[in-house]
């Protein structure tokens, strides 16, 4: 009996020690849980905020690049809220050198387990900066170039405004008061076409560079009717030239800058025509108007010092 009593006492003591040990280990166990769960939730929340901050910075930059920033705070908050209902946007910060806007979104994040460690909540934030400027190099989806004179004639030398459709002729004067048109024998044998990139209807150019003419009045062989019809009633970036030289296959155009052109029709011969045709007979022409436009793709690079012709390229810097 004495042996049994002693053994029971020893078991009770072990149970008490186990309870004490469990209580001591509970705090670090909860601490590890906080690390696994609460920190994971913080990363997820920050990811949502980052998406919101990116979208907000892009939206504000689009407005500013068009010449009117509007209510930047309201724009930023709308985009932050759309991605994180609890997020708040700080006041967007504009920079002029280089042109950019920075948006920061933040929200307090309450923890589930970290209060055991004395940490009730953590403020999560995310920042995005978007820069913009005029195109300086890139790949145009159509191998066309217009003279700077065409742009100046239609816009009065200012930024584009309005939607008055003009017809630009390739084979003769554009019937403007002082502009000879993209061809107009500026480049003998040239009809405003540029050499295409290998196997595509695209053409890659760079400001201040000389780019060779695709001679003849036929659409370049790498282009199909779909390449042109796909861009009907859409806006494309096209190079403007301010100088040209040589003849035949050696003829070149010097790129002055890039303008956005809304393509509303064309007559380029054969099946390359819209209905109604903007010109007839043996004439070759496109119809449309220069406009304001923001390019978001990676196909274009920008430089704030490039000529401002109404088109802008946006880039997420960070």
C-alpha positions as CSV (number, residue, x, y, z in Angstrom):
1,X,0.0,0.0,0.0
2,X,2.8,2.4,0.8
3,X,4.4,1.7,-2.5
4,X,1.2,2.3,-4.4
5,X,0.7,5.6,-2.6
6,X,4.2,6.8,-3.4
7,X,3.7,5.9,-7.0
8,X,0.4,7.8,-7.3
9,X,2.1,10.9,-5.7
10,X,4.9,10.6,-8.3
11,X,2.4,10.5,-11.1
12,X,0.5,13.5,-9.8
13,X,3.8,15.4,-9.6
14,X,4.6,14.5,-13.2
15,X,1.2,15.7,-14.3
16,X,1.8,19.0,-12.5
17,X,5.2,19.4,-14.2
18,X,3.6,18.7,-17.6
19,X,1.0,21.3,-17.1
20,X,3.7,23.9,-16.1
21,X,5.8,22.9,-19.1
22,X,2.8,23.2,-21.5
23,X,2.0,26.6,-20.1
24,X,5.6,27.7,-20.6
25,X,5.6,26.4,-24.2
26,X,2.2,27.9,-25.1
27,X,3.6,31.4,-25.6
28,X,6.3,30.5,-28.1
29,X,3.9,28.1,-29.9
30,X,1.4,31.0,-30.3
31,X,4.3,33.2,-31.3
32,X,5.2,30.8,-34.1
33,X,1.5,30.7,-35.1
34,X,1.5,34.4,-35.2
35,X,4.5,34.3,-37.5
36,X,2.9,31.7,-39.8
37,X,-0.6,33.2,-39.9
38,X,-0.4,36.9,-39.1
39,X,2.7,37.6,-41.2
40,X,1.1,35.6,-44.1
41,X,-2.0,37.8,-43.8
42,X,0.2,40.9,-43.8
43,X,1.8,39.8,-47.1
44,X,-1.6,39.1,-48.6
45,X,-2.8,42.5,-47.6
46,X,0.2,44.3,-48.9
47,X,-0.2,42.5,-52.2
48,X,-3.7,43.9,-52.5
49,X,-2.5,47.3,-51.6
50,X,0.3,47.2,-54.2
51,X,-2.1,46.3,-56.9
52,X,-4.3,49.2,-55.8
53,X,-1.4,51.6,-55.6
54,X,-0.2,50.6,-59.1
55,X,-3.6,51.1,-60.6
56,X,-4.0,54.4,-58.8
57,X,-0.7,55.8,-60.0
58,X,-1.4,54.7,-63.6
59,X,-4.8,56.4,-63.5
60,X,-3.5,59.7,-62.1
61,X,-0.6,59.6,-64.6
62,X,-3.0,59.1,-67.5
63,X,-5.0,62.2,-66.5
64,X,-1.8,64.3,-66.0
65,X,-0.3,63.2,-69.3
66,X,-3.5,64.4,-71.1
67,X,-2.9,67.8,-69.6
68,X,-5.4,67.8,-66.7
69,X,-4.6,65.9,-63.5
70,X,-8.1,66.5,-62.1
71,X,-8.8,65.5,-58.5
72,X,-5.8,63.3,-58.0
73,X,-6.8,62.4,-54.4
74,X,-10.2,61.2,-55.5
75,X,-8.8,59.2,-58.4
76,X,-6.2,57.5,-56.3
77,X,-8.7,56.7,-53.5
78,X,-11.2,55.2,-56.0
79,X,-8.5,52.8,-57.4
80,X,-7.2,51.9,-54.0
81,X,-10.7,51.2,-52.7
82,X,-11.5,49.1,-55.7
83,X,-8.6,46.7,-54.8
84,X,-8.7,47.0,-51.0
85,X,-11.9,48.2,-49.4
86,X,-10.0,49.2,-46.2
87,X,-7.2,51.0,-47.9
88,X,-6.7,54.7,-47.9
89,X,-4.7,56.7,-50.4
90,X,-2.2,59.3,-49.4
91,X,-1.9,62.6,-51.3
92,X,-0.4,61.8,-54.7
93,X,3.1,63.4,-55.2
94,X,3.9,64.9,-58.5
95,X,7.5,65.3,-59.8
96,X,8.6,67.4,-62.7
97,X,12.1,66.0,-63.1
98,X,11.4,63.4,-64.4
99,X,7.6,63.7,-65.0
100,X,6.1,61.2,-62.6
101,X,3.5,60.7,-59.9
102,X,3.8,58.6,-56.7
103,X,0.8,57.1,-54.9
104,X,0.9,55.4,-51.5
105,X,-1.9,53.3,-50.1
106,X,-2.1,52.1,-46.5
107,X,-4.4,50.4,-44.0
108,X,-4.1,49.1,-40.4
109,X,-4.1,45.3,-40.1
110,X,-5.4,43.7,-36.9
111,X,-3.7,40.5,-35.9
112,X,-5.3,37.2,-34.7
113,X,-2.5,35.7,-32.7
114,X,0.2,38.4,-32.4
115,X,-1.6,40.2,-29.5
116,X,-0.1,37.3,-27.4
117,X,3.2,38.9,-28.1
118,X,1.9,42.4,-27.4
119,X,1.4,43.3,-31.1
120,X,-2.3,44.1,-31.7
121,X,-2.0,45.6,-35.3
122,X,0.4,46.7,-37.9
123,X,0.0,49.4,-40.6
124,X,0.6,48.0,-44.0
125,X,1.5,50.3,-46.9
126,X,2.5,50.1,-50.6
127,X,3.9,52.7,-53.0
128,X,3.9,53.0,-56.8
129,X,5.5,55.5,-59.1
130,X,4.5,56.0,-62.7
131,X,6.5,58.2,-65.1
132,X,5.5,59.5,-68.5
133,X,6.7,61.4,-71.5
134,X,6.5,61.6,-75.3
135,X,7.5,58.5,-77.4
136,X,11.1,58.5,-78.5
137,X,11.3,55.0,-80.0
138,X,9.1,52.0,-80.6
139,X,7.3,49.7,-82.9
140,X,4.4,51.1,-84.9
141,X,1.7,48.5,-85.9
142,X,1.4,50.0,-89.4
143,X,4.4,50.9,-91.6
144,X,3.3,54.4,-92.4
145,X,4.9,57.8,-91.9
146,X,3.4,61.3,-92.2
147,X,5.2,64.5,-92.7
148,X,5.5,66.9,-89.8
149,X,3.8,69.4,-92.1
150,X,0.6,67.3,-92.1
151,X,0.4,67.4,-88.3
152,X,1.1,71.1,-88.2
153,X,-1.5,71.8,-90.9
154,X,-4.2,69.9,-89.1
155,X,-3.5,71.1,-85.6
156,X,-2.2,74.6,-86.3
157,X,1.1,73.6,-84.7
158,X,-0.6,73.0,-81.3
159,X,-1.7,69.8,-79.6
160,X,-4.5,67.9,-81.3
161,X,-8.1,68.8,-80.4
162,X,-11.3,67.9,-82.1
163,X,-12.3,65.0,-84.3
164,X,-12.5,66.6,-87.8
165,X,-11.5,63.9,-90.3
166,X,-8.9,64.7,-92.8
167,X,-7.7,62.8,-95.9
168,X,-4.0,62.4,-96.3
169,X,-2.9,61.5,-99.8
170,X,0.2,59.5,-100.5
171,X,0.6,60.0,-104.2
172,X,0.1,63.7,-104.6
173,X,-0.5,66.9,-102.5
174,X,-2.9,66.4,-99.6
175,X,-4.8,69.5,-100.8
176,X,-3.8,71.5,-97.8
177,X,-2.8,75.1,-98.1
178,X,1.0,74.6,-97.7
179,X,1.8,71.0,-97.1
180,X,3.2,68.7,-99.9
181,X,1.9,65.5,-98.2
182,X,3.8,62.4,-97.0
183,X,5.0,61.7,-100.6
184,X,4.5,64.7,-102.9
185,X,7.7,63.5,-104.5
186,X,9.7,64.4,-101.4
187,X,11.1,61.0,-101.8
188,X,10.9,59.9,-105.5
189,X,9.1,56.6,-105.6
190,X,8.1,56.8,-102.0
191,X,4.5,56.6,-100.9
192,X,4.8,57.0,-97.1
193,X,5.6,53.3,-96.5
194,X,8.5,52.4,-94.3
195,X,10.5,49.1,-94.5
196,X,8.8,46.6,-92.2
197,X,10.4,44.5,-89.5
198,X,11.2,41.0,-90.8
199,X,8.1,38.9,-91.2
200,X,5.7,41.5,-89.8
201,X,3.7,44.5,-90.9
202,X,5.2,46.5,-88.0
203,X,8.0,49.0,-88.2
204,X,10.4,49.9,-85.5
205,X,11.9,53.4,-85.6
206,X,13.7,55.9,-83.3
207,X,13.5,59.7,-83.1
208,X,16.2,61.5,-85.0
209,X,17.1,58.4,-86.9
210,X,16.9,57.8,-90.7
211,X,14.5,55.0,-91.7
212,X,14.3,53.6,-95.2
213,X,11.4,53.9,-97.5
214,X,9.5,51.0,-99.0
215,X,9.2,52.2,-102.6
216,X,6.2,51.8,-104.8
217,X,2.5,52.5,-104.2
218,X,1.7,48.9,-103.1
219,X,1.2,47.9,-99.5
220,X,4.4,46.2,-98.2
221,X,4.4,42.4,-98.9
222,X,4.6,41.4,-95.3
223,X,1.2,43.1,-94.6
224,X,-2.2,41.6,-95.0
225,X,-5.7,43.2,-95.3
226,X,-6.2,42.2,-91.7
227,X,-3.3,44.2,-90.5
228,X,-5.0,47.4,-91.6
229,X,-8.7,46.4,-91.0
230,X,-7.8,45.5,-87.4
231,X,-6.9,49.1,-86.7
232,X,-9.8,50.7,-88.3
233,X,-11.5,53.2,-85.9
234,X,-8.7,52.8,-83.5
235,X,-5.7,54.9,-82.6
236,X,-2.2,54.1,-83.6
237,X,1.2,55.8,-83.0
238,X,3.0,56.7,-86.2
239,X,6.3,58.4,-86.8
240,X,6.4,62.0,-88.3
241,X,9.3,62.9,-90.5
242,X,10.8,66.4,-91.0
243,X,13.4,65.6,-93.5
244,X,14.0,63.1,-96.3
245,X,16.6,62.3,-98.9
246,X,18.0,60.0,-101.6
247,X,15.9,58.0,-104.1
248,X,14.6,54.5,-104.8
249,X,15.6,51.8,-102.4
250,X,18.1,54.2,-100.7
251,X,15.4,56.8,-99.9
252,X,15.0,57.7,-96.2
253,X,12.9,59.7,-93.8
254,X,14.2,61.4,-90.7
255,X,11.9,60.8,-87.7
256,X,11.0,64.0,-85.9
257,X,8.6,62.5,-83.3
258,X,5.5,60.4,-82.9
259,X,1.9,61.3,-83.1
260,X,-1.4,59.4,-82.4
261,X,-3.6,59.0,-85.4
262,X,-7.2,57.8,-85.3
263,X,-7.7,55.7,-88.5
264,X,-11.2,56.0,-89.9
265,X,-10.6,54.9,-93.5
266,X,-8.1,54.1,-96.2
267,X,-7.7,53.4,-99.9
268,X,-4.4,51.8,-100.7
269,X,-5.3,49.9,-103.8
270,X,-6.8,46.5,-104.5
271,X,-8.5,44.9,-101.5
272,X,-6.9,47.5,-99.2
273,X,-9.9,49.8,-99.1
274,X,-12.7,50.7,-96.8
275,X,-16.2,51.5,-97.8
276,X,-16.8,54.3,-98.5
277,X,-13.3,55.0,-99.9
278,X,-11.8,58.3,-98.7
279,X,-10.3,58.8,-102.1
280,X,-10.8,57.3,-105.6
281,X,-9.2,56.2,-108.8
282,X,-5.5,55.7,-108.6
283,X,-5.1,57.9,-105.6
284,X,-3.7,56.3,-102.4
285,X,-4.8,57.8,-99.0
286,X,-5.8,57.3,-95.4
287,X,-8.5,59.2,-93.5
288,X,-8.6,60.1,-89.9
289,X,-7.3,62.7,-87.4
290,X,-4.5,63.4,-85.0
291,X,-5.6,63.0,-81.3
292,X,-4.5,62.8,-77.7
293,X,-3.5,59.3,-76.7
294,X,-1.8,57.4,-73.8
295,X,0.2,54.3,-74.7
296,X,0.5,51.7,-72.0
297,X,2.4,48.9,-73.8
298,X,6.0,48.0,-73.5
299,X,6.4,48.5,-77.3
300,X,7.4,52.1,-76.8
301,X,10.0,54.1,-74.8
302,X,9.6,57.7,-73.8
303,X,11.7,60.7,-73.0
304,X,10.3,63.9,-71.4
305,X,12.4,65.9,-73.8
306,X,10.9,64.5,-77.0
307,X,8.5,66.7,-79.0
308,X,5.1,66.8,-77.4
309,X,2.6,65.9,-80.1
310,X,-0.3,64.7,-78.0
311,X,0.8,61.2,-77.4
312,X,2.3,59.9,-74.2
313,X,3.9,56.7,-72.9
314,X,3.4,55.6,-69.3
315,X,5.8,53.3,-67.4
316,X,5.5,51.9,-63.9
317,X,8.9,52.8,-62.4
318,X,8.4,51.1,-59.0
